[in-house]
């Protein structure tokens, strides 16, 4: 017969799944998932196999980089941050590869933020848009293309090269106060934004096989058996298997803490500052165990 505590946690989990407004703030979490290829590789690789979620996270650039490295052996890319992380192997198409990344150059650039204010009463120097240098016109037109009915202002950002800046009348600061576009007066403000841009080189370090093959490699290396548990600790693991997760309600949960220490005796297949993943054999089945210590400072 399940314990009262187990029934309460199961009921809470079910209710929260049914009502979007519900939230749980557990002291700690243990999840146990069948050790499929995807479950093993999800925390242990950086997946750039598809861009189904759109390109908001730069996935297209990551895929282009991975494809070029696999085709030619290396690729370069620039940005304020590394465009592709290499802490874990990269999963691309049907292959997993380890990449190396080195810094080639670092430079400071001045980006500029442009604000065009339509509700302007500014008196001062006026300039017609059709008299601006082409590089400034392109920037103005780009900002105005995002104009929506009823808005009072639009903005945009751009990096100017040294040659472009030499011909510009907008940067480093506008040479006028009011811009005339088809007879409409607009206030003009430009703010410099200093950024550091680094150029990285990515190279192929090792081909690790298909996703299935690499998952088998990880399972062979990291899998261990969980056997010597107390009855309470076994209840924690059983609930995590049966209910999709075990949620410790307080930091006085000795059974949850005991399971955590059992996992900590073994090397995780992957870990972050907030959670760890282990490949475990339990009751004849192999699982990926995810432990989030939550509010357990002693377990961090």
C-alpha positions as CSV (number, residue, x, y, z in Angstrom):
1,X,0.0,0.0,0.0
2,X,1.5,3.4,-1.0
3,X,2.4,5.8,1.7
4,X,0.3,8.8,2.5
5,X,3.2,11.1,1.4
6,X,3.5,9.3,-1.9
7,X,-0.3,9.6,-2.6
8,X,-0.2,13.3,-1.8
9,X,2.8,14.0,-4.1
10,X,1.1,12.0,-6.9
11,X,-2.1,13.9,-6.5
12,X,-0.2,17.2,-6.6
13,X,1.7,16.2,-9.7
14,X,-1.5,15.2,-11.5
15,X,-3.4,18.4,-10.5
16,X,-0.5,20.6,-11.7
17,X,-0.5,18.8,-15.0
18,X,-4.2,19.6,-15.3
19,X,-4.2,23.2,-14.3
20,X,-1.8,25.6,-16.0
21,X,-1.9,28.1,-13.1
22,X,-0.4,25.6,-10.6
23,X,3.3,25.6,-9.7
24,X,5.5,23.4,-7.6
25,X,8.6,24.6,-5.8
26,X,10.1,21.4,-4.5
27,X,13.2,21.3,-2.3
28,X,14.7,18.8,-4.7
29,X,13.8,16.7,-7.7
30,X,14.7,13.2,-9.0
31,X,13.6,12.0,-12.4
32,X,14.1,8.5,-13.9
33,X,13.7,8.1,-17.6
34,X,14.2,5.0,-19.7
35,X,17.7,5.1,-21.2
36,X,16.8,5.5,-24.9
37,X,19.4,7.0,-27.2
38,X,17.8,10.4,-27.1
39,X,17.5,10.4,-23.3
40,X,21.2,9.5,-22.9
41,X,22.4,12.0,-25.5
42,X,20.1,15.0,-24.5
43,X,22.2,16.1,-21.5
44,X,25.5,14.8,-22.9
45,X,25.6,16.4,-26.3
46,X,24.8,19.7,-28.0
47,X,22.1,18.9,-30.5
48,X,22.0,20.9,-33.8
49,X,20.1,18.4,-35.9
50,X,17.2,20.6,-36.8
51,X,15.9,24.1,-36.5
52,X,12.2,23.1,-35.9
53,X,12.0,25.8,-33.3
54,X,13.0,28.6,-35.6
55,X,16.3,30.5,-35.6
56,X,15.8,32.6,-32.5
57,X,18.7,30.7,-30.8
58,X,21.1,30.9,-33.8
59,X,20.6,27.2,-34.8
60,X,21.0,27.9,-38.5
61,X,24.5,29.4,-37.9
62,X,25.4,26.4,-35.7
63,X,24.3,24.0,-38.4
64,X,26.3,25.8,-41.0
65,X,29.4,25.7,-38.8
66,X,29.0,22.0,-38.1
67,X,28.5,21.2,-41.7
68,X,31.5,23.2,-42.8
69,X,33.8,21.6,-40.2
70,X,32.7,18.1,-41.2
71,X,33.2,18.9,-44.9
72,X,36.5,20.8,-44.7
73,X,37.9,20.1,-41.3
74,X,37.6,23.7,-40.0
75,X,35.4,26.8,-40.0
76,X,35.6,30.3,-38.6
77,X,32.9,32.5,-37.1
78,X,32.7,35.8,-35.2
79,X,30.5,37.1,-32.5
80,X,30.2,38.7,-29.0
81,X,29.9,35.1,-27.7
82,X,31.0,31.8,-29.1
83,X,28.3,30.8,-31.8
84,X,28.7,27.1,-31.0
85,X,29.6,25.6,-27.7
86,X,32.0,22.7,-27.6
87,X,31.9,21.6,-23.9
88,X,30.0,18.5,-25.1
89,X,30.2,16.7,-28.4
90,X,27.9,18.1,-31.1
91,X,25.1,16.0,-32.5
92,X,24.6,16.9,-36.2
93,X,22.5,15.0,-38.7
94,X,23.1,11.3,-37.9
95,X,26.5,11.7,-36.4
96,X,28.1,12.8,-33.1
97,X,31.5,14.7,-33.3
98,X,33.9,16.3,-30.9
99,X,35.0,19.8,-31.9
100,X,37.8,22.1,-30.8
101,X,37.5,25.9,-30.6
102,X,40.4,28.4,-30.6
103,X,40.4,32.2,-30.5
104,X,41.9,33.8,-33.5
105,X,41.4,37.5,-32.9
106,X,39.5,39.9,-30.6
107,X,38.6,43.4,-31.5
108,X,36.4,46.2,-30.1
109,X,33.8,47.6,-32.4
110,X,31.4,50.5,-32.1
111,X,27.8,49.6,-32.8
112,X,25.3,52.4,-33.0
113,X,21.7,52.6,-31.8
114,X,19.4,54.8,-33.8
115,X,16.2,56.3,-32.5
116,X,13.7,58.1,-34.9
117,X,11.1,60.0,-32.9
118,X,7.9,60.9,-34.9
119,X,6.4,63.0,-32.1
120,X,9.0,65.7,-32.3
121,X,8.8,69.4,-31.5
122,X,12.6,69.8,-31.7
123,X,13.9,73.0,-33.3
124,X,17.3,72.9,-34.9
125,X,19.2,71.8,-37.9
126,X,17.1,69.9,-40.4
127,X,18.3,67.5,-43.1
128,X,16.4,65.8,-45.9
129,X,16.8,62.0,-46.0
130,X,17.5,62.1,-49.7
131,X,20.7,64.1,-49.2
132,X,22.2,61.5,-46.8
133,X,25.1,59.2,-47.8
134,X,23.9,55.8,-49.0
135,X,25.1,54.0,-45.9
136,X,22.9,56.3,-43.7
137,X,19.9,56.0,-46.0
138,X,20.1,52.2,-45.8
139,X,20.0,52.4,-42.0
140,X,17.1,54.9,-41.9
141,X,15.1,52.8,-44.4
142,X,15.8,49.7,-42.4
143,X,14.5,51.3,-39.2
144,X,11.4,52.8,-40.9
145,X,10.5,49.4,-42.4
146,X,9.6,48.3,-38.9
147,X,7.2,51.2,-38.4
148,X,3.8,50.3,-37.2
149,X,0.6,52.4,-37.1
150,X,0.3,54.4,-33.9
151,X,3.9,54.1,-32.7
152,X,5.7,57.2,-31.7
153,X,9.2,56.0,-32.6
154,X,11.3,53.3,-34.2
155,X,14.9,52.2,-33.6
156,X,17.6,50.0,-35.1
157,X,21.2,49.0,-34.6
158,X,24.1,48.9,-37.0
159,X,27.9,48.4,-37.1
160,X,29.8,50.9,-39.2
161,X,33.2,50.1,-40.7
162,X,35.9,52.8,-40.6
163,X,35.3,53.7,-44.2
164,X,31.5,53.9,-43.7
165,X,31.9,56.1,-40.6
166,X,34.2,58.5,-42.5
167,X,31.3,59.3,-45.0
168,X,28.4,59.1,-42.5
169,X,26.6,62.2,-41.1
170,X,24.8,60.0,-38.5
171,X,27.8,58.5,-36.6
172,X,29.5,59.0,-34.3
173,X,26.8,61.6,-33.7
174,X,24.2,63.2,-36.1
175,X,25.2,66.4,-37.9
176,X,21.6,67.6,-37.6
177,X,18.7,67.5,-35.1
178,X,15.7,66.8,-37.3
179,X,15.4,64.4,-40.3
180,X,12.9,65.1,-43.1
181,X,11.4,62.0,-44.8
182,X,8.8,62.7,-47.5
183,X,8.0,65.9,-45.6
184,X,7.6,64.3,-42.2
185,X,9.8,65.7,-39.4
186,X,11.6,63.1,-37.2
187,X,13.9,63.7,-34.2
188,X,17.2,61.8,-34.5
189,X,19.3,60.3,-31.7
190,X,22.3,58.1,-32.1
191,X,24.0,56.3,-29.2
192,X,27.3,54.4,-29.5
193,X,27.4,50.9,-28.1
194,X,30.9,49.4,-27.6
195,X,31.1,45.7,-28.2
196,X,33.9,43.1,-28.2
197,X,33.8,40.8,-31.2
198,X,35.9,37.6,-31.2
199,X,36.7,35.4,-34.2
200,X,36.8,31.7,-33.4
201,X,38.2,28.7,-35.4
202,X,36.4,25.4,-35.1
203,X,38.2,22.2,-36.0
204,X,37.2,18.5,-36.0
205,X,38.7,16.7,-33.0
206,X,37.1,13.3,-33.3
207,X,34.2,11.5,-35.0
208,X,32.3,9.6,-32.3
209,X,30.0,7.6,-34.5
210,X,26.2,7.7,-34.9
211,X,23.9,8.8,-32.2
212,X,23.1,5.2,-31.3
213,X,26.8,4.2,-31.2
214,X,27.8,7.1,-29.0
215,X,24.9,6.4,-26.6
216,X,26.1,2.9,-26.3
217,X,29.6,4.1,-25.6
218,X,28.3,6.4,-22.8
219,X,26.2,3.6,-21.4
220,X,29.1,1.3,-21.3
221,X,31.3,3.8,-19.6
222,X,29.0,5.4,-17.1
223,X,26.3,2.8,-16.3
224,X,26.2,1.5,-12.7
225,X,23.8,-0.5,-10.6
226,X,21.7,1.0,-7.8
227,X,21.1,-1.8,-5.3
228,X,22.0,-1.0,-1.7
229,X,19.1,1.3,-0.8
230,X,17.0,1.5,2.3
231,X,13.3,0.9,2.0
232,X,12.6,4.7,2.1
233,X,15.2,5.4,-0.5
234,X,13.8,2.7,-2.7
235,X,10.3,4.4,-2.3
236,X,11.9,7.6,-3.7
237,X,13.3,5.8,-6.7
238,X,10.1,3.8,-7.3
239,X,8.1,7.0,-7.3
240,X,10.4,8.7,-9.7
241,X,10.0,5.8,-12.1
242,X,6.2,5.4,-11.7
243,X,5.2,9.1,-11.5
244,X,7.7,10.7,-13.8
245,X,9.5,12.4,-10.9
246,X,10.0,12.5,-7.1
247,X,9.6,15.9,-5.5
248,X,11.1,16.4,-2.1
249,X,8.8,18.7,-0.1
250,X,11.5,19.9,2.3
251,X,15.2,19.8,3.0
252,X,14.5,17.3,5.8
253,X,13.8,14.5,3.3
254,X,16.5,12.0,4.4
255,X,15.5,9.4,1.8
256,X,15.9,11.9,-1.1
257,X,19.3,13.0,0.3
258,X,20.4,9.3,0.7
259,X,19.6,8.6,-3.0
260,X,21.5,11.8,-4.0
261,X,24.6,10.6,-2.1
262,X,24.3,7.2,-3.8
263,X,24.4,9.0,-7.2
264,X,27.2,11.3,-6.1
265,X,29.5,8.2,-5.5
266,X,29.6,7.8,-9.3
267,X,30.6,10.0,-12.2
268,X,27.7,11.6,-14.0
269,X,27.4,11.3,-17.7
270,X,26.7,15.1,-17.7
271,X,26.3,17.9,-15.2
272,X,25.6,21.6,-14.9
273,X,25.6,24.0,-12.0
274,X,22.0,23.1,-11.3
275,X,21.6,19.4,-12.0
276,X,23.4,16.1,-12.8
277,X,22.6,13.1,-15.0
278,X,23.6,9.5,-14.3
279,X,23.0,6.2,-16.2
280,X,21.8,3.7,-13.7
281,X,20.6,0.1,-13.7
282,X,17.7,-0.4,-11.3
283,X,15.4,-3.5,-11.0
284,X,16.5,-4.9,-14.3
285,X,16.0,-1.7,-16.3
286,X,18.5,1.0,-17.4
287,X,17.5,4.6,-16.7
288,X,18.9,8.1,-17.0
289,X,18.5,9.6,-13.5
290,X,18.3,13.4,-13.3
291,X,18.9,15.0,-9.9
292,X,18.3,18.6,-9.2
293,X,19.3,19.5,-5.6
294,X,17.0,22.5,-5.6
295,X,17.2,24.1,-2.1
296,X,19.6,21.4,-0.8
297,X,22.7,23.6,-0.4
298,X,24.5,20.6,1.2
299,X,24.1,18.6,-2.0
300,X,25.5,21.3,-4.3
